Amino acid sequence: MTAFDVEAAAASVAADLETGIVVIDGPSGAGKSTFADALMRALAARKTPAALVRTDEFATWDDPAGWWPELEREVLQAFSRGHDFRHRPRVWSGDTAEPGPRVWRRWEPLLVIEGVTSARRRVADRVAMSLWIDGEDREARLERAVARDGESVRPHLRRWQDFETGWFAVDRTRERCRVLDA
């Protein structure tokens, strides 16, 4: 997606949103973060209050999906009760990540969750909208992610791509989402 296409797609999606949970999923390097940022700008332009949480605040190279109970407990349960939430985004030191200091986020009527596994089957019945960003082919997405994160993470990203390929096949995530081609 070009920057113009992302902005137009985000504006179109934002027009349908006011409350609830929106999830933005797809493979690494597909453009999920770029789209989420554009969506937040479009929502702000429409004066639709929203909070953004990224799965990168929870996932690690060693735990790409098992952190979900923490997100459920610290974010989704508070959101469903209309409460502000606090969670501990990961802080990276080299190739390892540990929970960092607690961060407070104000409750807003719309919660956007962006990242790999965000549209997992476990949350499907609670979301207002599930979006899928396809991106380019696997190698192009790898190169995009390496350009973003640095050459040192290439081996981790290759393993991550293997994980997400298996995850998406078993979870059948894309089938439950509105697909936005990048």
MODELLER restraints for C-alpha pairs under 7 A, 6 or more apart:
rsr = mdl.restraints
at = mdl.atoms
rsr.add(forms.Gaussian(group=physical.xy_distance, feature=features.Distance(at['CA:1:A'], at['CA:182:A']), mean=4.26, stdev=0.5))
rsr.add(forms.Gaussian(group=physical.xy_distance, feature=features.Distance(at['CA:6:A'], at['CA:35:A']), mean=6.04, stdev=0.5))
rsr.add(forms.Gaussian(group=physical.xy_distance, feature=features.Distance(at['CA:6:A'], at['CA:38:A']), mean=6.70, stdev=0.5))
rsr.add(forms.Gaussian(group=physical.xy_distance, feature=features.Distance(at['CA:7:A'], at['CA:38:A']), mean=5.64, stdev=0.5))
rsr.add(forms.Gaussian(group=physical.xy_distance, feature=features.Distance(at['CA:10:A'], at['CA:35:A']), mean=6.72, stdev=0.5))
rsr.add(forms.Gaussian(group=physical.xy_distance, feature=features.Distance(at['CA:10:A'], at['CA:38:A']), mean=5.78, stdev=0.5))
rsr.add(forms.Gaussian(group=physical.xy_distance, feature=features.Distance(at['CA:10:A'], at['CA:39:A']), mean=4.62, stdev=0.5))
rsr.add(forms.Gaussian(group=physical.xy_distance, feature=features.Distance(at['CA:10:A'], at['CA:42:A']), mean=6.28, stdev=0.5))
rsr.add(forms.Gaussian(group=physical.xy_distance, feature=features.Distance(at['CA:11:A'], at['CA:39:A']), mean=6.71, stdev=0.5))
rsr.add(forms.Gaussian(group=physical.xy_distance, feature=features.Distance(at['CA:11:A'], at['CA:42:A']), mean=5.20, stdev=0.5))
rsr.add(forms.Gaussian(group=physical.xy_distance, feature=features.Distance(at['CA:14:A'], at['CA:39:A']), mean=6.41, stdev=0.5))
rsr.add(forms.Gaussian(group=physical.xy_distance, feature=features.Distance(at['CA:14:A'], at['CA:42:A']), mean=6.07, stdev=0.5))
rsr.add(forms.Gaussian(group=physical.xy_distance, feature=features.Distance(at['CA:14:A'], at['CA:43:A']), mean=5.56, stdev=0.5))
rsr.add(forms.Gaussian(group=physical.xy_distance, feature=features.Distance(at['CA:18:A'], at['CA:48:A']), mean=6.25, stdev=0.5))
rsr.add(forms.Gaussian(group=physical.xy_distance, feature=features.Distance(at['CA:18:A'], at['CA:110:A']), mean=6.31, stdev=0.5))
rsr.add(forms.Gaussian(group=physical.xy_distance, feature=features.Distance(at['CA:19:A'], at['CA:109:A']), mean=4.86, stdev=0.5))
rsr.add(forms.Gaussian(group=physical.xy_distance, feature=features.Distance(at['CA:19:A'], at['CA:110:A']), mean=4.44, stdev=0.5))
rsr.add(forms.Gaussian(group=physical.xy_distance, feature=features.Distance(at['CA:20:A'], at['CA:109:A']), mean=6.32, stdev=0.5))
rsr.add(forms.Gaussian(group=physical.xy_distance, feature=features.Distance(at['CA:20:A'], at['CA:110:A']), mean=4.93, stdev=0.5))
rsr.add(forms.Gaussian(group=physical.xy_distance, feature=features.Distance(at['CA:20:A'], at['CA:111:A']), mean=6.26, stdev=0.5))
rsr.add(forms.Gaussian(group=physical.xy_distance, feature=features.Distance(at['CA:20:A'], at['CA:127:A']), mean=6.51, stdev=0.5))
rsr.add(forms.Gaussian(group=physical.xy_distance, feature=features.Distance(at['CA:20:A'], at['CA:128:A']), mean=5.45, stdev=0.5))
rsr.add(forms.Gaussian(group=physical.xy_distance, feature=features.Distance(at['CA:21:A'], at['CA:110:A']), mean=5.90, stdev=0.5))
rsr.add(forms.Gaussian(group=physical.xy_distance, feature=features.Distance(at['CA:21:A'], at['CA:111:A']), mean=4.77, stdev=0.5))
rsr.add(forms.Gaussian(group=physical.xy_distance, feature=features.Distance(at['CA:21:A'], at['CA:112:A']), mean=5.89, stdev=0.5))
rsr.add(forms.Gaussian(group=physical.xy_distance, feature=features.Distance(at['CA:21:A'], at['CA:127:A']), mean=4.75, stdev=0.5))
rsr.add(forms.Gaussian(group=physical.xy_distance, feature=features.Distance(at['CA:21:A'], at['CA:128:A']), mean=5.35, stdev=0.5))
rsr.add(forms.Gaussian(group=physical.xy_distance, feature=features.Distance(at['CA:21:A'], at['CA:129:A']), mean=6.85, stdev=0.5))
rsr.add(forms.Gaussian(group=physical.xy_distance, feature=features.Distance(at['CA:22:A'], at['CA:111:A']), mean=6.20, stdev=0.5))
rsr.add(forms.Gaussian(group=physical.xy_distance, feature=features.Distance(at['CA:22:A'], at['CA:112:A']), mean=4.75, stdev=0.5))
rsr.add(forms.Gaussian(group=physical.xy_distance, feature=features.Distance(at['CA:22:A'], at['CA:113:A']), mean=6.20, stdev=0.5))
rsr.add(forms.Gaussian(group=physical.xy_distance, feature=features.Distance(at['CA:22:A'], at['CA:127:A']), mean=5.87, stdev=0.5))
rsr.add(forms.Gaussian(group=physical.xy_distance, feature=features.Distance(at['CA:22:A'], at['CA:128:A']), mean=5.77, stdev=0.5))
rsr.add(forms.Gaussian(group=physical.xy_distance, feature=features.Distance(at['CA:22:A'], at['CA:129:A']), mean=4.84, stdev=0.5))
rsr.add(forms.Gaussian(group=physical.xy_distance, feature=features.Distance(at['CA:22:A'], at['CA:130:A']), mean=5.87, stdev=0.5))
rsr.add(forms.Gaussian(group=physical.xy_distance, feature=features.Distance(at['CA:23:A'], at['CA:112:A']), mean=5.82, stdev=0.5))
rsr.add(forms.Gaussian(group=physical.xy_distance, feature=features.Distance(at['CA:23:A'], at['CA:113:A']), mean=4.79, stdev=0.5))
rsr.add(forms.Gaussian(group=physical.xy_distance, feature=features.Distance(at['CA:23:A'], at['CA:114:A']), mean=5.78, stdev=0.5))
rsr.add(forms.Gaussian(group=physical.xy_distance, feature=features.Distance(at['CA:23:A'], at['CA:118:A']), mean=5.76, stdev=0.5))
rsr.add(forms.Gaussian(group=physical.xy_distance, feature=features.Distance(at['CA:23:A'], at['CA:119:A']), mean=5.59, stdev=0.5))
rsr.add(forms.Gaussian(group=physical.xy_distance, feature=features.Distance(at['CA:23:A'], at['CA:129:A']), mean=6.48, stdev=0.5))
rsr.add(forms.Gaussian(group=physical.xy_distance, feature=features.Distance(at['CA:23:A'], at['CA:130:A']), mean=4.92, stdev=0.5))
rsr.add(forms.Gaussian(group=physical.xy_distance, feature=features.Distance(at['CA:23:A'], at['CA:131:A']), mean=6.02, stdev=0.5))
rsr.add(forms.Gaussian(group=physical.xy_distance, feature=features.Distance(at['CA:24:A'], at['CA:32:A']), mean=6.38, stdev=0.5))
rsr.add(forms.Gaussian(group=physical.xy_distance, feature=features.Distance(at['CA:24:A'], at['CA:113:A']), mean=6.28, stdev=0.5))
rsr.add(forms.Gaussian(group=physical.xy_distance, feature=features.Distance(at['CA:24:A'], at['CA:114:A']), mean=4.64, stdev=0.5))
rsr.add(forms.Gaussian(group=physical.xy_distance, feature=features.Distance(at['CA:24:A'], at['CA:115:A']), mean=6.16, stdev=0.5))
rsr.add(forms.Gaussian(group=physical.xy_distance, feature=features.Distance(at['CA:24:A'], at['CA:118:A']), mean=6.53, stdev=0.5))
rsr.add(forms.Gaussian(group=physical.xy_distance, feature=features.Distance(at['CA:24:A'], at['CA:119:A']), mean=6.78, stdev=0.5))
rsr.add(forms.Gaussian(group=physical.xy_distance, feature=features.Distance(at['CA:24:A'], at['CA:130:A']), mean=6.20, stdev=0.5))
rsr.add(forms.Gaussian(group=physical.xy_distance, feature=features.Distance(at['CA:24:A'], at['CA:131:A']), mean=4.73, stdev=0.5))
rsr.add(forms.Gaussian(group=physical.xy_distance, feature=features.Distance(at['CA:24:A'], at['CA:132:A']), mean=5.81, stdev=0.5))
rsr.add(forms.Gaussian(group=physical.xy_distance, feature=features.Distance(at['CA:25:A'], at['CA:32:A']), mean=6.67, stdev=0.5))
rsr.add(forms.Gaussian(group=physical.xy_distance, feature=features.Distance(at['CA:25:A'], at['CA:114:A']), mean=6.29, stdev=0.5))
rsr.add(forms.Gaussian(group=physical.xy_distance, feature=features.Distance(at['CA:25:A'], at['CA:115:A']), mean=5.27, stdev=0.5))
rsr.add(forms.Gaussian(group=physical.xy_distance, feature=features.Distance(at['CA:25:A'], at['CA:116:A']), mean=5.25, stdev=0.5))
rsr.add(forms.Gaussian(group=physical.xy_distance, feature=features.Distance(at['CA:25:A'], at['CA:117:A']), mean=6.26, stdev=0.5))
rsr.add(forms.Gaussian(group=physical.xy_distance, feature=features.Distance(at['CA:25:A'], at['CA:118:A']), mean=5.66, stdev=0.5))
rsr.add(forms.Gaussian(group=physical.xy_distance, feature=features.Distance(at['CA:25:A'], at['CA:119:A']), mean=5.79, stdev=0.5))
rsr.add(forms.Gaussian(group=physical.xy_distance, feature=features.Distance(at['CA:25:A'], at['CA:131:A']), mean=6.14, stdev=0.5))
rsr.add(forms.Gaussian(group=physical.xy_distance, feature=features.Distance(at['CA:25:A'], at['CA:132:A']), mean=4.88, stdev=0.5))
rsr.add(forms.Gaussian(group=physical.xy_distance, feature=features.Distance(at['CA:25:A'], at['CA:133:A']), mean=6.30, stdev=0.5))
rsr.add(forms.Gaussian(group=physical.xy_distance, feature=features.Distance(at['CA:26:A'], at['CA:32:A']), mean=6.95, stdev=0.5))
rsr.add(forms.Gaussian(group=physical.xy_distance, feature=features.Distance(at['CA:26:A'], at['CA:116:A']), mean=5.84, stdev=0.5))
rsr.add(forms.Gaussian(group=physical.xy_distance, feature=features.Distance(at['CA:26:A'], at['CA:132:A']), mean=5.19, stdev=0.5))
rsr.add(forms.Gaussian(group=physical.xy_distance, feature=features.Distance(at['CA:26:A'], at['CA:133:A']), mean=5.01, stdev=0.5))
rsr.add(forms.Gaussian(group=physical.xy_distance, feature=features.Distance(at['CA:26:A'], at['CA:134:A']), mean=5.93, stdev=0.5))
rsr.add(forms.Gaussian(group=physical.xy_distance, feature=features.Distance(at['CA:27:A'], at['CA:116:A']), mean=6.30, stdev=0.5))
rsr.add(forms.Gaussian(group=physical.xy_distance, feature=features.Distance(at['CA:27:A'], at['CA:134:A']), mean=6.89, stdev=0.5))
rsr.add(forms.Gaussian(group=physical.xy_distance, feature=features.Distance(at['CA:27:A'], at['CA:164:A']), mean=6.68, stdev=0.5))
rsr.add(forms.Gaussian(group=physical.xy_distance, feature=features.Distance(at['CA:28:A'], at['CA:116:A']), mean=6.91, stdev=0.5))
rsr.add(forms.Gaussian(group=physical.xy_distance, feature=features.Distance(at['CA:28:A'], at['CA:141:A']), mean=6.67, stdev=0.5))
rsr.add(forms.Gaussian(group=physical.xy_distance, feature=features.Distance(at['CA:28:A'], at['CA:161:A']), mean=6.99, stdev=0.5))
rsr.add(forms.Gaussian(group=physical.xy_distance, feature=features.Distance(at['CA:29:A'], at['CA:141:A']), mean=4.52, stdev=0.5))
rsr.add(forms.Gaussian(group=physical.xy_distance, feature=features.Distance(at['CA:29:A'], at['CA:142:A']), mean=6.31, stdev=0.5))
rsr.add(forms.Gaussian(group=physical.xy_distance, feature=features.Distance(at['CA:29:A'], at['CA:144:A']), mean=5.72, stdev=0.5))
rsr.add(forms.Gaussian(group=physical.xy_distance, feature=features.Distance(at['CA:29:A'], at['CA:145:A']), mean=4.92, stdev=0.5))
rsr.add(forms.Gaussian(group=physical.xy_distance, feature=features.Distance(at['CA:30:A'], at['CA:133:A']), mean=6.09, stdev=0.5))
rsr.add(forms.Gaussian(group=physical.xy_distance, feature=features.Distance(at['CA:30:A'], at['CA:134:A']), mean=5.86, stdev=0.5))
rsr.add(forms.Gaussian(group=physical.xy_distance, feature=features.Distance(at['CA:30:A'], at['CA:135:A']), mean=3.87, stdev=0.5))
rsr.add(forms.Gaussian(group=physical.xy_distance, feature=features.Distance(at['CA:30:A'], at['CA:136:A']), mean=6.52, stdev=0.5))
rsr.add(forms.Gaussian(group=physical.xy_distance, feature=features.Distance(at['CA:30:A'], at['CA:141:A']), mean=5.96, stdev=0.5))
rsr.add(forms.Gaussian(group=physical.xy_distance, feature=features.Distance(at['CA:30:A'], at['CA:182:A']), mean=6.93, stdev=0.5))
rsr.add(forms.Gaussian(group=physical.xy_distance, feature=features.Distance(at['CA:31:A'], at['CA:133:A']), mean=6.68, stdev=0.5))
rsr.add(forms.Gaussian(group=physical.xy_distance, feature=features.Distance(at['CA:31:A'], at['CA:135:A']), mean=6.41, stdev=0.5))
rsr.add(forms.Gaussian(group=physical.xy_distance, feature=features.Distance(at['CA:32:A'], at['CA:114:A']), mean=6.61, stdev=0.5))
rsr.add(forms.Gaussian(group=physical.xy_distance, feature=features.Distance(at['CA:32:A'], at['CA:115:A']), mean=6.59, stdev=0.5))
rsr.add(forms.Gaussian(group=physical.xy_distance, feature=features.Distance(at['CA:32:A'], at['CA:133:A']), mean=6.10, stdev=0.5))
rsr.add(forms.Gaussian(group=physical.xy_distance, feature=features.Distance(at['CA:33:A'], at['CA:114:A']), mean=6.75, stdev=0.5))
rsr.add(forms.Gaussian(group=physical.xy_distance, feature=features.Distance(at['CA:36:A'], at['CA:114:A']), mean=6.55, stdev=0.5))
rsr.add(forms.Gaussian(group=physical.xy_distance, feature=features.Distance(at['CA:43:A'], at['CA:49:A']), mean=6.96, stdev=0.5))
rsr.add(forms.Gaussian(group=physical.xy_distance, feature=features.Distance(at['CA:49:A'], at['CA:108:A']), mean=5.78, stdev=0.5))
rsr.add(forms.Gaussian(group=physical.xy_distance, feature=features.Distance(at['CA:49:A'], at['CA:109:A']), mean=6.61, stdev=0.5))
rsr.add(forms.Gaussian(group=physical.xy_distance, feature=features.Distance(at['CA:49:A'], at['CA:110:A']), mean=6.53, stdev=0.5))
rsr.add(forms.Gaussian(group=physical.xy_distance, feature=features.Distance(at['CA:50:A'], at['CA:108:A']), mean=5.22, stdev=0.5))
rsr.add(forms.Gaussian(group=physical.xy_distance, feature=features.Distance(at['CA:50:A'], at['CA:109:A']), mean=6.40, stdev=0.5))
rsr.add(forms.Gaussian(group=physical.xy_distance, feature=features.Distance(at['CA:50:A'], at['CA:110:A']), mean=4.57, stdev=0.5))
rsr.add(forms.Gaussian(group=physical.xy_distance, feature=features.Distance(at['CA:50:A'], at['CA:111:A']), mean=5.60, stdev=0.5))
rsr.add(forms.Gaussian(group=physical.xy_distance, feature=features.Distance(at['CA:50:A'], at['CA:112:A']), mean=6.98, stdev=0.5))
rsr.add(forms.Gaussian(group=physical.xy_distance, feature=features.Distance(at['CA:51:A'], at['CA:108:A']), mean=5.95, stdev=0.5))
rsr.add(forms.Gaussian(group=physical.xy_distance, feature=features.Distance(at['CA:51:A'], at['CA:110:A']), mean=6.40, stdev=0.5))
rsr.add(forms.Gaussian(group=physical.xy_distance, feature=features.Distance(at['CA:51:A'], at['CA:111:A']), mean=4.94, stdev=0.5))
rsr.add(forms.Gaussian(group=physical.xy_distance, feature=features.Distance(at['CA:51:A'], at['CA:112:A']), mean=6.06, stdev=0.5))
rsr.add(forms.Gaussian(group=physical.xy_distance, feature=features.Distance(at['CA:52:A'], at['CA:111:A']), mean=6.05, stdev=0.5))
rsr.add(forms.Gaussian(group=physical.xy_distance, feature=features.Distance(at['CA:52:A'], at['CA:112:A']), mean=4.75, stdev=0.5))
rsr.add(forms.Gaussian(group=physical.xy_distance, feature=features.Distance(at['CA:52:A'], at['CA:113:A']), mean=5.92, stdev=0.5))
rsr.add(forms.Gaussian(group=physical.xy_distance, feature=features.Distance(at['CA:53:A'], at['CA:112:A']), mean=6.26, stdev=0.5))
rsr.add(forms.Gaussian(group=physical.xy_distance, feature=features.Distance(at['CA:53:A'], at['CA:113:A']), mean=4.90, stdev=0.5))
rsr.add(forms.Gaussian(group=physical.xy_distance, feature=features.Distance(at['CA:53:A'], at['CA:114:A']), mean=6.39, stdev=0.5))
rsr.add(forms.Gaussian(group=physical.xy_distance, feature=features.Distance(at['CA:54:A'], at['CA:113:A']), mean=5.60, stdev=0.5))
rsr.add(forms.Gaussian(group=physical.xy_distance, feature=features.Distance(at['CA:54:A'], at['CA:114:A']), mean=4.73, stdev=0.5))
rsr.add(forms.Gaussian(group=physical.xy_distance, feature=features.Distance(at['CA:54:A'], at['CA:115:A']), mean=5.74, stdev=0.5))
rsr.add(forms.Gaussian(group=physical.xy_distance, feature=features.Distance(at['CA:55:A'], at['CA:114:A']), mean=6.11, stdev=0.5))
rsr.add(forms.Gaussian(group=physical.xy_distance, feature=features.Distance(at['CA:55:A'], at['CA:115:A']), mean=4.89, stdev=0.5))
rsr.add(forms.Gaussian(group=physical.xy_distance, feature=features.Distance(at['CA:55:A'], at['CA:116:A']), mean=6.76, stdev=0.5))
rsr.add(forms.Gaussian(group=physical.xy_distance, feature=features.Distance(at['CA:55:A'], at['CA:118:A']), mean=6.90, stdev=0.5))
rsr.add(forms.Gaussian(group=physical.xy_distance, feature=features.Distance(at['CA:56:A'], at['CA:115:A']), mean=6.75, stdev=0.5))
rsr.add(forms.Gaussian(group=physical.xy_distance, feature=features.Distance(at['CA:57:A'], at['CA:89:A']), mean=4.37, stdev=0.5))
rsr.add(forms.Gaussian(group=physical.xy_distance, feature=features.Distance(at['CA:57:A'], at['CA:90:A']), mean=5.27, stdev=0.5))
rsr.add(forms.Gaussian(group=physical.xy_distance, feature=features.Distance(at['CA:58:A'], at['CA:67:A']), mean=6.23, stdev=0.5))
rsr.add(forms.Gaussian(group=physical.xy_distance, feature=features.Distance(at['CA:58:A'], at['CA:89:A']), mean=5.96, stdev=0.5))
rsr.add(forms.Gaussian(group=physical.xy_distance, feature=features.Distance(at['CA:58:A'], at['CA:90:A']), mean=5.87, stdev=0.5))
rsr.add(forms.Gaussian(group=physical.xy_distance, feature=features.Distance(at['CA:59:A'], at['CA:65:A']), mean=6.50, stdev=0.5))
rsr.add(forms.Gaussian(group=physical.xy_distance, feature=features.Distance(at['CA:59:A'], at['CA:67:A']), mean=6.39, stdev=0.5))
rsr.add(forms.Gaussian(group=physical.xy_distance, feature=features.Distance(at['CA:60:A'], at['CA:97:A']), mean=6.36, stdev=0.5))
rsr.add(forms.Gaussian(group=physical.xy_distance, feature=features.Distance(at['CA:61:A'], at['CA:156:A']), mean=6.64, stdev=0.5))
rsr.add(forms.Gaussian(group=physical.xy_distance, feature=features.Distance(at['CA:65:A'], at['CA:117:A']), mean=6.81, stdev=0.5))
rsr.add(forms.Gaussian(group=physical.xy_distance, feature=features.Distance(at['CA:74:A'], at['CA:85:A']), mean=6.37, stdev=0.5))
rsr.add(forms.Gaussian(group=physical.xy_distance, feature=features.Distance(at['CA:74:A'], at['CA:86:A']), mean=6.21, stdev=0.5))
rsr.add(forms.Gaussian(group=physical.xy_distance, feature=features.Distance(at['CA:74:A'], at['CA:87:A']), mean=5.66, stdev=0.5))
rsr.add(forms.Gaussian(group=physical.xy_distance, feature=features.Distance(at['CA:75:A'], at['CA:85:A']), mean=5.71, stdev=0.5))
rsr.add(forms.Gaussian(group=physical.xy_distance, feature=features.Distance(at['CA:78:A'], at['CA:84:A']), mean=6.42, stdev=0.5))
rsr.add(forms.Gaussian(group=physical.xy_distance, feature=features.Distance(at['CA:78:A'], at['CA:85:A']), mean=5.71, stdev=0.5))
rsr.add(forms.Gaussian(group=physical.xy_distance, feature=features.Distance(at['CA:79:A'], at['CA:107:A']), mean=6.51, stdev=0.5))
rsr.add(forms.Gaussian(group=physical.xy_distance, feature=features.Distance(at['CA:82:A'], at['CA:107:A']), mean=6.36, stdev=0.5))
rsr.add(forms.Gaussian(group=physical.xy_distance, feature=features.Distance(at['CA:83:A'], at['CA:107:A']), mean=5.61, stdev=0.5))
rsr.add(forms.Gaussian(group=physical.xy_distance, feature=features.Distance(at['CA:84:A'], at['CA:105:A']), mean=5.78, stdev=0.5))
rsr.add(forms.Gaussian(group=physical.xy_distance, feature=features.Distance(at['CA:84:A'], at['CA:106:A']), mean=4.60, stdev=0.5))
rsr.add(forms.Gaussian(group=physical.xy_distance, feature=features.Distance(at['CA:84:A'], at['CA:107:A']), mean=4.25, stdev=0.5))
rsr.add(forms.Gaussian(group=physical.xy_distance, feature=features.Distance(at['CA:85:A'], at['CA:104:A']), mean=5.89, stdev=0.5))
rsr.add(forms.Gaussian(group=physical.xy_distance, feature=features.Distance(at['CA:85:A'], at['CA:105:A']), mean=5.31, stdev=0.5))
rsr.add(forms.Gaussian(group=physical.xy_distance, feature=features.Distance(at['CA:85:A'], at['CA:106:A']), mean=6.58, stdev=0.5))
rsr.add(forms.Gaussian(group=physical.xy_distance, feature=features.Distance(at['CA:85:A'], at['CA:107:A']), mean=6.78, stdev=0.5))
rsr.add(forms.Gaussian(group=physical.xy_distance, feature=features.Distance(at['CA:86:A'], at['CA:102:A']), mean=6.04, stdev=0.5))
rsr.add(forms.Gaussian(group=physical.xy_distance, feature=features.Distance(at['CA:86:A'], at['CA:103:A']), mean=5.31, stdev=0.5))
rsr.add(forms.Gaussian(group=physical.xy_distance, feature=features.Distance(at['CA:86:A'], at['CA:104:A']), mean=4.44, stdev=0.5))
rsr.add(forms.Gaussian(group=physical.xy_distance, feature=features.Distance(at['CA:86:A'], at['CA:105:A']), mean=6.07, stdev=0.5))
rsr.add(forms.Gaussian(group=physical.xy_distance, feature=features.Distance(at['CA:87:A'], at['CA:102:A']), mean=5.25, stdev=0.5))
rsr.add(forms.Gaussian(group=physical.xy_distance, feature=features.Distance(at['CA:87:A'], at['CA:103:A']), mean=5.52, stdev=0.5))
rsr.add(forms.Gaussian(group=physical.xy_distance, feature=features.Distance(at['CA:87:A'], at['CA:104:A']), mean=6.91, stdev=0.5))
rsr.add(forms.Gaussian(group=physical.xy_distance, feature=features.Distance(at['CA:88:A'], at['CA:99:A']), mean=5.33, stdev=0.5))
rsr.add(forms.Gaussian(group=physical.xy_distance, feature=features.Distance(at['CA:88:A'], at['CA:100:A']), mean=5.22, stdev=0.5))
rsr.add(forms.Gaussian(group=physical.xy_distance, feature=features.Distance(at['CA:88:A'], at['CA:101:A']), mean=5.56, stdev=0.5))
rsr.add(forms.Gaussian(group=physical.xy_distance, feature=features.Distance(at['CA:88:A'], at['CA:102:A']), mean=4.51, stdev=0.5))
rsr.add(forms.Gaussian(group=physical.xy_distance, feature=features.Distance(at['CA:88:A'], at['CA:103:A']), mean=6.05, stdev=0.5))
rsr.add(forms.Gaussian(group=physical.xy_distance, feature=features.Distance(at['CA:89:A'], at['CA:99:A']), mean=5.77, stdev=0.5))
rsr.add(forms.Gaussian(group=physical.xy_distance, feature=features.Distance(at['CA:89:A'], at['CA:100:A']), mean=5.59, stdev=0.5))
rsr.add(forms.Gaussian(group=physical.xy_distance, feature=features.Distance(at['CA:90:A'], at['CA:97:A']), mean=5.66, stdev=0.5))
rsr.add(forms.Gaussian(group=physical.xy_distance, feature=features.Distance(at['CA:90:A'], at['CA:98:A']), mean=5.28, stdev=0.5))
rsr.add(forms.Gaussian(group=physical.xy_distance, feature=features.Distance(at['CA:90:A'], at['CA:99:A']), mean=4.44, stdev=0.5))
rsr.add(forms.Gaussian(group=physical.xy_distance, feature=features.Distance(at['CA:90:A'], at['CA:100:A']), mean=5.34, stdev=0.5))
rsr.add(forms.Gaussian(group=physical.xy_distance, feature=features.Distance(at['CA:91:A'], at['CA:97:A']), mean=5.34, stdev=0.5))
rsr.add(forms.Gaussian(group=physical.xy_distance, feature=features.Distance(at['CA:91:A'], at['CA:98:A']), mean=5.50, stdev=0.5))
rsr.add(forms.Gaussian(group=physical.xy_distance, feature=features.Distance(at['CA:91:A'], at['CA:99:A']), mean=6.07, stdev=0.5))
rsr.add(forms.Gaussian(group=physical.xy_distance, feature=features.Distance(at['CA:91:A'], at['CA:100:A']), mean=5.25, stdev=0.5))
rsr.add(forms.Gaussian(group=physical.xy_distance, feature=features.Distance(at['CA:92:A'], at['CA:98:A']), mean=6.65, stdev=0.5))
rsr.add(forms.Gaussian(group=physical.xy_distance, feature=features.Distance(at['CA:119:A'], at['CA:130:A']), mean=6.17, stdev=0.5))
rsr.add(forms.Gaussian(group=physical.xy_distance, feature=features.Distance(at['CA:119:A'], at['CA:173:A']), mean=6.33, stdev=0.5))
rsr.add(forms.Gaussian(group=physical.xy_distance, feature=features.Distance(at['CA:120:A'], at['CA:171:A']), mean=6.58, stdev=0.5))
rsr.add(forms.Gaussian(group=physical.xy_distance, feature=features.Distance(at['CA:120:A'], at['CA:173:A']), mean=5.97, stdev=0.5))
rsr.add(forms.Gaussian(group=physical.xy_distance, feature=features.Distance(at['CA:121:A'], at['CA:171:A']), mean=6.32, stdev=0.5))
rsr.add(forms.Gaussian(group=physical.xy_distance, feature=features.Distance(at['CA:121:A'], at['CA:173:A']), mean=6.84, stdev=0.5))
rsr.add(forms.Gaussian(group=physical.xy_distance, feature=features.Distance(at['CA:130:A'], at['CA:176:A']), mean=6.96, stdev=0.5))
rsr.add(forms.Gaussian(group=physical.xy_distance, feature=features.Distance(at['CA:130:A'], at['CA:177:A']), mean=4.71, stdev=0.5))
rsr.add(forms.Gaussian(group=physical.xy_distance, feature=features.Distance(at['CA:130:A'], at['CA:178:A']), mean=6.10, stdev=0.5))
rsr.add(forms.Gaussian(group=physical.xy_distance, feature=features.Distance(at['CA:131:A'], at['CA:177:A']), mean=4.93, stdev=0.5))
rsr.add(forms.Gaussian(group=physical.xy_distance, feature=features.Distance(at['CA:131:A'], at['CA:178:A']), mean=4.79, stdev=0.5))
rsr.add(forms.Gaussian(group=physical.xy_distance, feature=features.Distance(at['CA:131:A'], at['CA:179:A']), mean=5.94, stdev=0.5))
rsr.add(forms.Gaussian(group=physical.xy_distance, feature=features.Distance(at['CA:132:A'], at['CA:174:A']), mean=6.23, stdev=0.5))
rsr.add(forms.Gaussian(group=physical.xy_distance, feature=features.Distance(at['CA:132:A'], at['CA:177:A']), mean=5.58, stdev=0.5))
rsr.add(forms.Gaussian(group=physical.xy_distance, feature=features.Distance(at['CA:132:A'], at['CA:178:A']), mean=5.95, stdev=0.5))
rsr.add(forms.Gaussian(group=physical.xy_distance, feature=features.Distance(at['CA:132:A'], at['CA:179:A']), mean=4.69, stdev=0.5))
rsr.add(forms.Gaussian(group=physical.xy_distance, feature=features.Distance(at['CA:132:A'], at['CA:180:A']), mean=5.90, stdev=0.5))
rsr.add(forms.Gaussian(group=physical.xy_distance, feature=features.Distance(at['CA:133:A'], at['CA:179:A']), mean=6.16, stdev=0.5))
rsr.add(forms.Gaussian(group=physical.xy_distance, feature=features.Distance(at['CA:133:A'], at['CA:180:A']), mean=5.10, stdev=0.5))
rsr.add(forms.Gaussian(group=physical.xy_distance, feature=features.Distance(at['CA:133:A'], at['CA:181:A']), mean=5.90, stdev=0.5))
rsr.add(forms.Gaussian(group=physical.xy_distance, feature=features.Distance(at['CA:133:A'], at['CA:182:A']), mean=6.31, stdev=0.5))
rsr.add(forms.Gaussian(group=physical.xy_distance, feature=features.Distance(at['CA:134:A'], at['CA:180:A']), mean=6.64, stdev=0.5))
rsr.add(forms.Gaussian(group=physical.xy_distance, feature=features.Distance(at['CA:134:A'], at['CA:181:A']), mean=5.30, stdev=0.5))
rsr.add(forms.Gaussian(group=physical.xy_distance, feature=features.Distance(at['CA:134:A'], at['CA:182:A']), mean=5.86, stdev=0.5))
rsr.add(forms.Gaussian(group=physical.xy_distance, feature=features.Distance(at['CA:135:A'], at['CA:141:A']), mean=6.92, stdev=0.5))
rsr.add(forms.Gaussian(group=physical.xy_distance, feature=features.Distance(at['CA:135:A'], at['CA:181:A']), mean=6.36, stdev=0.5))
rsr.add(forms.Gaussian(group=physical.xy_distance, feature=features.Distance(at['CA:135:A'], at['CA:182:A']), mean=4.52, stdev=0.5))
rsr.add(forms.Gaussian(group=physical.xy_distance, feature=features.Distance(at['CA:136:A'], at['CA:182:A']), mean=6.82, stdev=0.5))
rsr.add(forms.Gaussian(group=physical.xy_distance, feature=features.Distance(at['CA:142:A'], at['CA:157:A']), mean=6.97, stdev=0.5))
rsr.add(forms.Gaussian(group=physical.xy_distance, feature=features.Distance(at['CA:146:A'], at['CA:153:A']), mean=6.74, stdev=0.5))
rsr.add(forms.Gaussian(group=physical.xy_distance, feature=features.Distance(at['CA:146:A'], at['CA:154:A']), mean=6.04, stdev=0.5))
